[in-house]
Amino acid sequence: MEWNGRYEGLRMRRKRLPPPLKLIEPETMSKLALPLGKASPPVQWGPRRIVGLQLRNSGEDTRMPIDGTTTGSDSANRLPKHNHGNYGHSYDPEYAHMESWLDEHPDFVNDYFLRKATRQIVEQWQVSHATPTSSSVELSSPSHNNQSRASSGATTPVRKISAHEFERSGLLKPMINTIDGQPTFLTSENQTPAATGSPTLGRRQRRSRHELRQMDEKDLIFELVKDICNELEIRSLCHKILQNVCMLLNADRGSLFLVEGDKYSGCPVAPGHYRDRCLVSKLFDVCSKSTLVEIEKKEEIKIPLGTGIVGYVAESGEPVNIPDAYQDERFNHEVDSRTGYRTKSLLCMPIKDTNGDVIGVAQVINKVGDQPFTKTDEEIFSKYLQFCGIGLRNAHLYEKSQLEIKRNQVLLDLARMIFQEQSTLEHVVYRILLHAQSLIQCQRVQILLTHQDSCASFSRVFDFEENDVNIIESGESRNSPLEGRFPINLGITGHVATTGETVNLTNVYDDSRFDPEADQGTNFKHKTVLCMPIKNSKNKIIGVIQLINKFNDLPFTQNDENFVEAFAIFCGMGIHNTRMYEEATTAVAKQKVILDVLSYHATASVEEAQRLRCNKYFFDDADHVRKLSVVSRNDLRVPSNVKFGLLDFAFDDIRLSDDDTLTACLRMFLDLSLVETFHIDFDVLCRWLLSVKKNYRDVTYHNWRHAFNVGQMMYSILHATRWWEYLGSIECLALMIACLCHDLDHRGTNNSFQMKIHSPIAQLYSTSTMEHHHFDQCLMILNSLQLLSNLTPEQHSRVIRVLEEAILATDLAIYFKKRVDFFKIASEGLNWKREEHKESVRGMLMTVCDLAAITKPWEVEKRIAELVSAEFFEQGDLERETLNVTPMDIMDRTKAEKLPIMQINFIDSICLPIYEAFADLSENLQPLLDGVKQNRDHWLEEAQRAHLVPDQEETEEKDDNDNVSKPSSPDQKQSPCENNCQEITNR
C-alpha cells in the first residue's frame, strides 16, 4: 500500500488519513517494536512500503508474506536480522510515535491484519491469548494434520508429557486452549510466559518503586504483603518476594531456595545416590530489574541441607548475617568465580510455615552503598518473611492439588486412549507400550502375557523402544507392536509374574535374579528396571510390564511406580476386555458359519421347488398355455380353491397329503393376487413354502399341519368378509406369511417351560419367548430366499412390521392385554380408516385363526383336542423328570379324564368372547361362533358322562336361574380359570 495519502481498499469510518509518516532508513528498522498481545515483537519497515511483520519466538523469525512474497528462510535472507534485546526496553521515540499512530487508527491495523496475516501468525496469537483451563488433558499426535489417519485409528498419538513432570517443583506447564479449542498440556516451546498465564486470583496494579519508597516501614510491608497474597504460582511468587525483599533492604540481589524431599524421599545429588532433603534454587540472583523470563532460564541449583550457608540456615532454622562473605568458611567461592560477581555482605534467613517448619531460605547479598546488613534489616526481613511463609505454603498446597488434578487427568486420558479402540489385542498392547514409554521416559518397554493355564511362562512378548517413537513421528503407520526383538530377563519377569510383587532395581547387576547373558552379544546394557504385574478385573495376573533404563541414567522413583501401578490397572482391563472381545468375535463368526450351514440345510433345494412347480396341467392345449402370462400359467397348474375346499370354515386337512397342502398354499397366494401384485417369483414362492414346511419340527400338534390350517382359516375369513379390500394387499401378504410361520421351530413346549429350564431362547427374550423365536426364524427364511425382493423399501418395511405384530399377537398374554380395546371397537363400531382399529383387528384375527380348531365339526375338534392334550402331556412328563415338579392338571396325564371340563373352561374364558365379537363385526363369521357353541355342548356331554359336572337337567335348571353358561359382558368373560387357560395355550 503506497504512503501517498490514499488507502486502497481500506474502510475508514469517516476519518481522513493523517499526513504520511516519515520513511525509515533500513539501518534503523530493527528498533521498532509493535506490541502484539503482551509481548512486543519487532516490526521491519521498508521505504514507502510495509515489508513484513516479524514475530520473534524463541529466537526464530516467522515472517508474514506480503503481496506474494515468500516466507521462511527466503524472506529472512532478504531482510536484515537484528538483536532487539528484551521486550521490556523502551522504544525509540520515532517508532513510539508510529506505534501511537497505529493505536489511534485501529481500522487500519484491523484491515492490514485481515489481509496480510498468515495462519501461523493467527495461531501464535491464539496461543498468546489463550485462557488457562484444567478441564481435561489431550494428547499430542504426530499425525495431527492427517485427519483421516487419526480418525481411523491407523496411528496412535504420542504423549509429550512425562511422569517426571510430576516430580519437579513448581506446577506443570499451564494447560491452554489451542486454536482448535482443545485443551492440552503441550504448550508451545516458543510460548511466552505471559501467554500461559498464572494461577493468580486476580492481579492488582503494583505501585512504582518511587511510590513505595515514600511509605513508612509499616505501610511498606503491608503493601508488599498485599502484592503477594493472591499469587499462587510458586515461581512468580518467589520472584515477587525477592524483588520486594531487595527493595525493603536496599540489597543488590537475592536468591530463594525451597526445601524439597523428606525423610522417605530425597533429591538426587548424583545418579543413583540420594540425600534425604535438599534445597532447590527456585530463583537465583534476582535483582530489581530482572524479569521472570530471564530468571527461569537459569538452571536449578540443588544444595543438600547442612551444606554451605543456606544449607546451614535451612537445617538450623537460624538466620545468618555476614558482613564479609569471604571471611566465613561456609561460603562457597565457586559461584562468584563462575558468574564474575563478587559477594560482600550477606543476609540469609529461613522461611517458616505456620507450624514453624522451615520450608525455604531467602538470601540477599550486597547492600547498596557497601554497607553491612543491620539488625533493623534483620527485623524487617524476618517480619516480611513470616507472610512469605504463609504465601509459599498456600502456593505449595495449591501446586499439590493442581498436580493431583493433572495426574488424574493424565491417567484418565491414558485410560481413554487404551479403551478407545479394543478391536485386537495387538492394537491395545501397542497403545499401552507407546504411552508407557512416553510417560515414564525410558529406553525400552516390554509387555509379557502369561499363559492362561500357568503364570510361570509367557505366551507372547511385545516390546517397544525409544527409536520406535521416531518412526511414528516420521509418518509411518503402525497398528501392532513388534514381538520378540529383545532378550527376556526371565529371572525378574518370572518372579513378578509368579509372586505379583513389584521389582524396582537401580542396578540390575547387583540383583541375583538378573541374568547378565541378556546383554551379551548386544549393544544394549540393562541398568535400571521397573517391573510390575498386570492383573485383570478378577485380580488374576495376566501379564507383566517391564520398563528398562530410565532416561538420563535416573532411577525409577516412587512417583514412577505410582504411575505404572495405576497404568497397569488400565492395561489389565484393556487386555482382558480385548481378549473377551476377540472371544466374542470368534463366537459370532462361528455362529455365522453355523447359521449358514443350518440355513443351507433348512432351505429347500431348487429341485424340490421344481417338482412342486411342475404339477400337471388341467388343459391339454399346450399352445394355448404358452400364450398365457407367467402368472396365468402358474394359476393353471394349481387346482382351484373349490377342489381343496379352502373357502369352507369346516375345512379338514386330514385327506390332504403334504404336497397337497403346499399346492393349496400356492392357490391361496394366487387367489389373493399376492404373486401378481408384488411380482413374487413363482419358483421362489415354491421353494419358500417348502422351506417353511421343512423348518417345522415333528412335534405332536404345533407342526406344519397346524400352521397350514391357520393359514387356511385366514384365507377363508378374508374371502368371506371381503376384508382384504380394507386391509390392502401389503397387510394381507403379511398376514398370510404370519399364519404359515407363526409357530416355526416350535419345540412342543410353551414359554413357561422355556423360562423354567433357562433355555438359550429364554435368555434372548424375556417375554413372548417362543413368538420372538418364530419371528426370527421367519425372517431368516425370508432373507435367505429373498421372497420379498421385488417389493419397494417402503413396502418391505411395512410387511415386516405387520408380520412381527401378527406373530407376536399369537401369544395369549398379549391377547389378554389387548382384547378389552378390541371388544370396545367391536361394540362401538369398526373404522377401517383408523390405523389403531386395523392393528387391533389384525392381532385378534391371528388369535381367531390360531384357535380355529375349536370352531370345526365335532369329529375334527375332538381329534385336534386329543393332539393338543398329547403334546401337553409330553411337556408335563418333561417337567416331572427334569424339573422335579408336579405339572398343572392340563399337562398331567394322570388327570386326563378332566379334559372335557378344562375344554369347557377354555371355551368360556377365551374362545366365546372373541368369536362373539367377530360375529358382531361380520355376520358372515357367525358360523365360527356357532361351531364354538356346538363344541361346547359336546364337551359338556362328555363331562356329564364322566360325572365331572351335574347331569343335563340340573345344568338346565341352573342355567335358567343363574344364566352362567354364556358370559354376557367383557367383565364376565374373565373366569377364575383364565390364568390357567392362558398358561395352557401359551405356546
N, C-alpha and C positions, 0 to 999 in steps of 0.2 A: 504493500500500500504506500503510495507516494505521500511524502510530507509536504503537500502543496496547498493545504487549506481545505482539501476536499476529502471526504470519507466515501470511498466507493463501496456500496452495499451495506453501509452501516446505518442502523436506525438510531437517530438521535432524537431524544424526547424534547423536541422544540428547543434545543440548545445549539448555539453556534460554536463551531470549533475555535478554540483559542489559537493564538499565534503558534506556529510550529516551534518545537523545541530545538534548541541548539544542537547541531550534529556533534557527535562524539568521535574523537580520534581513536584509532584502533588500540594505541598503547594504553589508553585509559579505560578501555571497555571492561576489563575484569573487575573494576572497583564497584560496579553497580550490583546491588542485591535487591531482588524483588521478593518480598515475603509471600510465601505460599503456605498456608496453614500456620503452624507455629514456628517453622524454620524460615530461613531467609536465603533460598538458593540464588546463586548469581545469575545474571542475565547478560547476554552479549548483544551489543548493538553494532550495526554496521552503518556506513554512510548512506543516508537517505533511504534506509530500508531496515526493518526489523529482521535480523538474520535468524535468530532462534532463541528459544527459551531452554536454558540448561538447568536440569535438576541434578544437584550433587547428592549422591547416596553411597556412602561407604567408599568414597574415593573414585567411583565410577561416573563417567559422563553419559548422560542419556539425553539426546537432543531431539527436539521436535522437528519433523520435516516441514519445511516452509516452501510453498509453491513448487512442489515436486522435487525438492532436494532430498537427498538420501540421508539416512540416519546411521548411527553407529560409528564405526571406525572411519568411514569415508568423510563424514562431516567433521569428525574430530581432527582429521588431518588438515582440513582447510582452516579451521578456527584455532586461534592460539589458546593454549591452556595456561591457567594461572593458579597460583595458590592464594585462595581467598581468606585463609585464616579462619578464625572462629566466627560462627554466626552472630555471636553477641557483640561484635565490634561495631563501632559507629560507622555511618555511611559517609562517603564523600559528599559535601554539600551540594554539588552539582547534581549528583544522582539522587540525593534525598529530595531535591526539588522535582525530579522526574517521577519518583515514586509518589510523591504527594499529588502530582498531576493525575497519575493513574488512580489514586484513591478518590479523587474528585470526579472522575469520569468512569464510573463502573460500567456504563453501557458499552463503552469501547473495549474494556477489559473482557466483559462477558462475550461480546461478539468475536473478539480475537480468539478467545479460548475455545469457543464453539467451532470456529473454522479451522483452527490450527492444531489443537491438542490431539495427541495420539492416544490410543487405548492404553499404552503403558503409562503415560502421564496421568490419565484418569484413574488407573488402578492404584498408582502410588498416592494420588490424592485421597482415594478411598481409604487406604491403609493409614495415612497420616491423620485422618479424621474419624477413625473407627471408634466405636463405642465398646469399652470393655464389657465382657459378658462372662458368665460362668454357667451357661445353660447346658452345654454338652461339649464333648471332645470329638473332633473329627480327625480322620487320618489323612495324611498327605499321600497322594498317589503319583507315581512316576508316569502313569498313563492318564493323568487327569484330563489332558486335552483330547484324548481319544475316547470320546463318549461311548462309542459303540462297543469298544472292547471292555470298558469299565462296566457298562451296564450288563454285558453278557457274562461277566464273571470270569473272562478269559485271563485276566491278570489280577493280582492281589496287591492292593495298596501297601506301601511300606511306611511304617510309623517312624517318624523322625524325632520322637521324644523317648528318652531312655529312663530306666528306673533310677539311674544315677542323679537325675534332676531332683529327685525327692530327698537326696542326701545332702544337697548343698544348702547352705544357709541362705536365707532370702527366698522370696516367692519365685515360683516358676515364671517364665515369660507370661505376661498377661494375655489372656485369650482375647482375640479381636474378631470382628466381623469382616470377612474378606469381601471382595466385590460381588461374589455370587451369593452373599448373605449367609454363608455357612460359618459357624463359629469354629475356631481352630486354635491349637497350640502353636502352630507353625508361623510365628511372626516372622516377617521378612528380615533377613540379616542386615539389610541396609535401612531398616526402620529406625527412626529416631526415637529416643525415649519419650519425647513429648507426644509422639503419635500414639504410643501404647497407653498412656495414662497411668495413673497410680491409684491405689485404693484409698483415697482420702475421702473424708466425709464432708467435703465442702471446703474449698480453699478460700482463704481470706487474703486480702491485699496486704502485702508486707510493707512495713514502714521503711523509709530510707535510712541509711546509716546516719545521716546528719540528724534526722528526727530522733533516732534512738539515743544519740549522744547528748541530746538536750534534756533527757529524762534523768530523774534521780535513780538510785540503785533499786529501790523497791518497785517503782513503776517499770523500770527497765526489765527486771527479772520477770515481772508479771506479763509484760508484753511478749517477751521471748517464750514464756511458757505457753501463752495463747498461740504462739506461732507453731508450736509442735504438738499441741494437744490433740489435734484432729488428724495427724499424719499417721498412717498405718503401714505404709510401705517402708521396710526397715532401712534400705539404703538411702532413700530420700530423707527419712527421719534422722539417720546418723549424719548426713550431710548438713542438715539444718542445725543439729546440735553443735557440731564442730564450728560452723560459721558463727553461731551465736556465742559460743564459748570464746572464740578468738576475739570477738567484738567486746565481750564483757571484760576480758583480762588483758586486752591490748596485746595479744600474742600474735606472732608472725604466722604460725601454722599449727595444726593439730592433727591427731590421729585417734581413731576409735577402734577398740578391739572388743569382740564379744566372745564370751565363753561358750565353747561347744563341747559336746560329749558329756558322759557321766561315768560312773564307776563301772558300768556294764558295757559301754561302747565309747570309744575314744576316737581321736583323729590320727591318721597315719603320719608318722614322721619319716618313714622310709617304706618302700614296697615290702609288704609282709610284716611290718613292725608297727605296733600301736602303742600309744600312750593314753592313759585314762582320760585326761582332759587337756584342752589346749585353748589358746587364744587365736582368733582369726581376725585379721585386719579387715573390717568392713570397708573402711575408708582410710587412706594413708596419705599424709602430707597434704591436708586440705588447708587452703588459705582463703582469705576473704573474697578473692576474685576467681577462685576455682569453680568450675561447673561440674555438675554431677556426671555429665557425659565424659568429661576428661578423666575424672577420678575413677570411674567404673572401668576404664580401660587398663588400669593398673592391676597386676596380679595380686592375689591374696597372699598375705604372709601369715604363716602358722607358727606360733610360739608356744612351746609346752609351758604349763604352769610351773612357776618357780624359776624359770629361765629369764634372765635379763630383768630390767627394771619393771616393765609391765607385767611380766610373769610373777615377780615378787609381790607387786601390788595386788594382783588377782588372787594369789594364794594366801596372802596375809590379810587382805582387806584393809590395809593401812595406806594412807596417802604418802607420796614421796615428793619432796621439794628440793631440787638440787640446783644451786647457783651456777656450778660449773660441772657439766656432764662428764668432761674428760677426767675429772678428779675422782669419779665414782667407778669402782671396779666392775660394777654390774652393767655399766653402759657398753653397748656394742658399737665399736667404731666402724664396722663394715658398711653400715647403712650410709654414713657420711662419705665414706670412700667411694661407694658406688654411685651416689647421687651428686657428689660435689658440693653438698650443702653442709655447713658447719653448725653443729648444735652447741649452744652455750648453756642457757638456763633451761630448766625442765621442770614441769609440774605434772605429776601423774596421780590420778585419783580413781578409786573404784566406783563403779555404778552398781547400786544395790536395789533389789526389788523391795516390796512391802514386807517380806519375811526376813530381810537382812542378808539374803544370799547375794553374793557377787555374781552379776550377770554380764559385766563388761568392765573395761578400763578405758578412761578418757585421758589423753595426754596432750598437753600444749607445750610448745618449745619457743624459746627466744622471745622474751617480752620486748616490745618496741622500746628503743632507747637504751638497749643493752643493760637493762636493769633486771635484777633477780625478781622472782615472784615473791610477793609478801604474804604475811599472814592474812591480811584482808583479802588478797586474791584467793587464798585457800578457802576462806569462809564463803566468799561469793561463789566460787567454783562448787563447793560442797552443797550449797543451797540449791543451785540450779540443777545439779546432777540428781538430786532427790526426785525432782519432777521428771527428769530424763529417764530415771529408772522405771518410773510408772509407765511412761510412754513406750519404752522399749519392751516392757513386759506385755503391755496391751498389743503392741505390734507383733511380738513373738506368738502370742495366743492367736492372733488373727492369722498369722502365717501358718501356724499348725492347722487351724481349721480349713484354710484355703488349700493347703497341701493335701489334707484328708479328702476334701471335696474333689480335688483334681485326681487324686489317687483312685477314688471310686469311679470317677468319670472315665479314667483310662481303663479300668477293669471292665466297666460296663460296655465300653466301646469295643474292647477286645472280645467280650462275650458276643456282642452283636456281629463282629466280623467272623467269629467262628461259626455262629449259628445262622449266618446269613444264607449260606448255601451248603446243605449237607447231602448233596447228591451222591458223592462217592467218598470212601474212606481216604483215598489218596488226596483228594482236594481239601478235605478238612485238615488232615495232617500237614499238608503243605502250608496252609494258612497258619497253623499253630507254630510250625518251625519258623516261618518268616517273621512273625510278630514276636516270638520269644527271642530270637536273635537280635532283632531291632530294639526291643525293650530293655534287655539285660546287657546288650553291647558286649558280646563275646565272639570268639573266633568260630566256634562250632556248636551246633545243637543237634542232638540225636533223640529220636523217639523210638523206643523198642517196645513192641507189642508182644505180650506174653501169649503162649498157647492157652486156649480156653480150658484145657484139662490140667495144665501144670504151669505154675508161676516160675519154675526154675529154669525154663528155656524160653527162647523168643522165637516167634513165628515170622515176624517181619521187622526190619530195621531201616528206619528212614533217617536221612541226615541232611544237614544244611550248613553251609559255611559262609563267611562274610563275602567272599567273591561272588556268591550267587545273587546278592543284592545288586551288584553292579551289572550283572547280566539282565536283571529285571529292569533296571533303570535305563538300560540301552534299548529297551523296547521289545525284547524277546518275550513271547507269550509262553506261559507255563502253567499247567493246572495240577501237576503232581510232582512230588519231590523225587530226588534220586534215592536209590536204595543201595546199601552195602558198599559204599565207596571207602569207608574208613574202618580200621580195625575196631573190634568191640572189646572193651575192657570188662570182661565177664566177672572179674572179682568184685568190682564196685557195683555195677548194674545188677548183677545177680544177687548181691547182698540186699540191695534196696528192694528188688522185686520179691524176695522171699520174706524179708522182715518188715517192709513198709517204713523203714527208718530213712531219715534224710541224711545224706552224706555231703559235707562241705569241707573240702580239703584245700588248704593254702599251698601245699606242696605235695603232690601225689606220690613223689618218690620216697617220702617219709612214711607212707602208709603201706603196710604189708599186703593189703588187698589189691594194690595196683600191680599189674603185670608190665614190667619195663619192655617186654618184647613187642608191645603195642606200638612203640615208637621206632623200633628197629626197621631199617630199610625205608624209612620215610623222611621227608623234610619237615616233619611236624613233631613238636615235643609237648607232651602234656605238662602243664604246670599247676593250674588250679582247676578244680572240678566241683560242680554243684549238681547233685543227683537226687531226684525226688520221685516217689511213686505216683502213678496216675490211677485213680480209682473211679469206678462207676457209681451210679446212684445207690447201689447196694453195698457200697464201701468195699467192694472187691477189687483187688489190684488187677488192672488190665494192661498195664504197661509202665514204662519208666521214661522220664525225660531227663536228659543229661546235658548240662551246659559246660563247655570246656574253654578255659583260658579267657578270662575277662580282659577287656582292652586295657592298655597302659600298665600291664603287669599288676593290676589291682586284684586283691582277693574278693571273693563273693561275700557280701555283707549280709547282715540280718535283714536289711531292707530288701536285698535281692531274694532272700529266702521267702520273705512275706509275699513278695510279688509272684514268685514262681509257685508258691503254695496255692494262692488264690487262682493263679492262671491254670494250675494243674487240675483244679476242680472243674473249670470250664472245659479243659481239654478232655477230661474223663467223660463229662456229659456229652460233649460233641462227638467223641469217638463211639461212645455207647449208642447214642441216637443214630449215628450213621450206620453202625452195624445193624441196628434194628431196622433202619430204612432199607438197607440192602437186602436183609432177610425178607422184609415185606415185599420189596420189589421182585425178588426171586419167587416168592409165593404167588404173587399176582401173575407173573409170567407163566408159572406152572399152571395156574388156574386157567389162564387164557388158552394154553395148549390143550388142557383137559376139556375146556368148553368147545374148542374147535373140533376135537375128536368126537365128543358127545354130540355136537351139532351135526357132524357128518353122519354119525350112526343114527341120530334121531330124525334125520330128514330122509324122506322117501327118495328113492332113486328115480332117475329120469325114465328108466324102463318101466317101473311100476306106474308112473304117471301116464306113460304112453298106453299101457294096457287099459287103464281106466278110461282114457280119452277115446280109444278106438272101439267103442261099443258098436253093435250092428246098427245099420241104417234102417229106418222104417219106410224108406222109399227105395224102389228098385231102379228108378231112373237116375243113374249116376250123372248123366249130363246135366240134368236139372239141378242136382245137388251142387255141382261145381259152379253153377252160375249164381248161387246164393252167397251172401256175405259170410264172413267167418263166424259171426255170432249166430247167424241163421243156421249155418251148417252144424254148429255145435248144438243148437237148440234141437235140430232134427235127430241128433244122436241120442239125446236124453229122453227117456219116457216122460209122459206128462204127469202132472200132479194128480190127475184122476186115477191113473194106473196105480200110483202109490197110495192114494187116499190121503194126501198131505193136508187137504183142507178140512178134514174131519177132526173135530175135537176128541173123538173117541179113537183116534189112530193108535194102532198097536204095531210095534216093530218086530214082533216075535216071528212073523212069517218072512221077514226080510233077511237076506244074507248081509255080511259086512260090506261086500261090494255094492249091494243094492242100497245100503244106507248112504254110501258115498255118492252114488248116482243120484239119489234123492236130494242130497245136499246141493249138487250141481243144478238140479231142477229148481230148487228154491232160490238160488242166486240168479238164475236166468229169469225166473218169473218176476222177481223184484227189480229187474233191469239193472242190477248192480254191475254185471260184467260189461254191458254196453256203455253204461253211464260213465264208469270210471276206467274204461279201457283196460280191464284186467285181462292179462294173458291167460287163455284157457288152459294151456299146459301148466302154467304156474299155479293156477287155481286147483287143478287136479293134484299136483304134487303137494300143495299146501294142505289140502284135505287129507291126503294120505299121511302126511307128517303129523297133523293134529291127532289123527286116529292112533298113530304109532306111539305118541307120547302119553297116551292114557295107559296107566298100569292095569294089570289084570286083577283088579280087586272085585269084590262081590257086587257092589252096586255103583259106586262112583267111577264108572268106566266110560268108554266111548258110547255105548248104547244110551246111557243116561244123558250124555251131552247131546246126542242126536235127537232124542225125544224133546229136550228143552228147546233146541233149535226149531224142531217141527211145530211146537206149540207157539213160539214167537211168530213163525211164518203164518200159521193159521189165524192167529189173532189179528195180525196186520191186515190180512186179506178180509177177514170177517168184518172188521170195524172200519177199514179203509184209512186207518190212522197213518199209514205210510205217506198219505198226501199231506198231513200236518207235520209229521216228523221230518220229512225230507229224506233224500237218498243217502246223504252222509250219515245221518243218525241210524237209518235202517241198516246200512252196511256195518256200522259199529255194533249194533245190537245183535246182528246175526253172527258176527265174529265172536262176540262176547258169549253168546249162548253155546257155541261149539267149543269154546276154550275155557269156560268158567271153572272147570274142575281139572285142568291139565295137571298131570303128575300127582294126582290125589293118592295118598298112601293108605286110604281106608281108615284113617283116624281123624278126629276133629281137632280144632285149635287148642282145646283144653289139654288134650293128651300131648301135643307138641310142646306146650309150655311146661308140663309136668316133667317131661324127660329132658328138657333143656336141649332140644334138637338144634342143629345149625340154623334151620329156618326160623325157629323161635328167637334165636339170637339176633337175627336180622330184623325181624318185625315183632314188635310187642303187642300190636293189635291187628285184628284181621290177618292172622299169620298165614294161613293157607291161601286166603284170597289174594294176598300180595304175591305169593309164590306163583299162583296160577297166572296172574297178570304178567309176571316176569317171564314165565315160560312162553306165554302167548307172544310177547314182544320178541323173544329170541327167534321163534319160528317165522314170524312176520319179517324180521330183519334178515334172516338167513335166506329166505326165498324171494324177498322183495315183492310181496304180493301187492303192496300199495305204491309201487314205484312210479306209476303214471298219475298219481294224484299231485295236485299243486301243494306247495308247502303249507298254505292255509288249510286246505282240505285234510292233509295228513295230520296236522296238529289237532284239528277238530276231531278226527276219527279217534286218535289216541286218547284224547281227553275223555270223550264219551265212553270209549272202551274201558278205561280204567274205572270210571264211575260205575259202569254197569257190572263189571266183575266184582268189585268191592261191595256192591249192593246185595249180592247173594249171601253175605254174612248176615245172619238173622239178628245179630247185635245191632247192626246198622238199621235193619228193618224196623226194630222196635223203637229206635230213636226217631225215625223219620215218618212212621206211619200216621202219627197224630196229625201232622201237617197235611198228609195226603188225604186222610179222611175229611179234613176241613175243606180241601179243594173239591173233593167228590160231592160233598153236601152243598157247597155254595156255588159250584159251577166251575167247570174247567175252561180256562182261557189259553188256547194254544199259542197265542202271541206273546205270552209271558214266559220267559226262559225258565224261571223257577218252577212254573207249573209243568213244563215239558220235562225238566230234570227229575221232578218228583214222579211223574208218570213213568219215565224210563226205568227208574230204580224199582218201582213197585211191579212193573211188567216183568223184570228179571225174577223177582220173587214168585210171581204168579206162574211163570213158566217153569221155574225150578221145582215148585211144589205141585206141578200139574198132574202127577200120578194120582193125587187124591181126587181128581175130577173124572178119572177114567171109569169105564164099566167095572162092576164089582170084581169080575174074574181077573181083570188086569190089575186093579188096585190091590187085591189081596196078594197076587203073585209078587208085585213090586214091594209091598209092605214086608213080605217074608224075606226078600233080598236085603232090604234095609236092616231088618232085625238081625239077620245073619251077620252082616258087617259090624253092627253094634256089638253083637256077642263076641266077635273076634277081638274087638278093642277091649271089651271087658276082660277077656282072658289075658290079654297083654298087661292090663293094669294089675290084675291079680298076681301075675307071675313076676313082672319086672318091678312094679312099684309096691307090691305087697299091700295093696289097698282093696277094699271091697267096692266094686263098681256100682254105679247107680242102677236102679231097677231096670231101666230100658236096655242096659248093656249087660245085665246079669242073666245068663242063660238059665240059671236055676229059677228064675221068675218069668219064664217065657209065657206062662199062662196068663199073665197080666197084660199081654199085648193089646187085646181089644179095648180095655178101659183106658190105656195110655193113648191109643189112637183117637179115642173119643175126646180126651182132653186136648190132644194136639189139634184136632179139627176145631174145637170150640175156641181155643185161645189164639190160634194163629191163622188157620185157613178160612173159616167162615167170615171173619171181619173183612179180609182183603178181597175175597171173591164177591161179597155183597157190595163193596164199594165199586168194583169194576162193573158189576151188573148195573149199578146206578149210572155209571158213565156211558154204557152202551148196552142196549137191550140185546144186541147180538151175542153178548157174553153171558147171557142168562143160563145157557146150557152148562157152563162151567159151575155156576153156583148150584144148579140142580144136581149135578153129579156129586158135589161135595155132600149135599144133604142126603142123597140116596146112600152114599157110602157110610155116612154116619149112622144111618138106620141099620145098615147091615152090621156094622161093628157093635151097635147096641144089642142086636140079636145075638151076636157071638158072645158078648159079655153076659147076657142073660142066661144063655145056655151053659156058660161056665160058672154061673152063680156069682159073678163079680158085681152085679147090680140087681136090684129088685126086678121081679117079672114085669111084663108089659103093662098089666092092669094097674099095678102100683105106680109104675112110671107115668102112665097117662093121668092118673089121679093127681100125682104130684105136679105134673106139668100144668094141669088145669088150675091148681091152687097157687103155685109159685112162679110158673112161666120161666123156668130156668133152662129149658132145653135149648133156647136160642137167645143169645145176648141181643139186647135191643139198643145199646148205646156204646160209644167207644170206651167209656169207663168200665162197663160191664164186660167188655171183651177181654179185660185183664183178669185171668183166672189165677187161683193160687198156684197152679202148676205151670204157670207161664215160664218162670225161670228154668224149670226142669225141662220144658219143651224146647226152650232156646238152647239149652246145653245139648239136648239130644240131636237137634238138627244143625248145630253149629259145626259145619264141616271144615 
